[in-house]
């Protein structure tokens, strides 16, 4: 199953993108700015990942195996 790293998953566009990716069978790692958002992301089928990403090594680990990274502002 392909994997995508998604930022902005709690925003208007990000929520729709997360749902569509999951319906297409894509595994989604979604960055979360706050603990309260983790439940929302999980309920949509995403794997919440706590922010901040303070190091380059952590960013590499999170994106490891991902076919793409999608960033929403």
Secondary structure, 3 states (H helix, E strand, C coil): CCEEEECCCCCHHHHHHHHHHHHCCCEEEEEECCHHHHHHHHHCCCEEEECCCCCHHHHHHHHCCCCEEECCC
